[in-house]
């Protein structure tokens, strides 16, 4: 039979550990480039965009549609890369529960 107080204690510890990991991730960043470095996005582990850099070369091309596509692609790839970092960092804490936990807000 389950020991409810023990399970609640384990859940509280896991929640505290996840909070610490989440705080730690907010201070880590990923850098993603597309178009041979024409667009660069720096994103933190809490999925906040810290910077978007567009090269002078791309700006000089005066091709708005290309610029929009490269920025959108770079942001999407930055999200993927950052989520991979998050899963790697949190994987030991969540033991495969990451898809379920991503929908929760702590």
HELIX and SHEET records of a PDB file:
HELIX    1   1 UNK A    4  UNK A   25  1                                  22    
HELIX    2   2 UNK A   56  UNK A   61  1                                   6    
HELIX    3   3 UNK A   64  UNK A   94  1                                  31    
HELIX    4   4 UNK A   98  UNK A  102  1                                   5    
SHEET    1   A 3 UNK A  29  UNK A  34  0                                        
SHEET    2   A 3 UNK A  39  UNK A  44 -1                                        
SHEET    3   A 3 UNK A  49  UNK A  54 -1                                        
END                                                                             
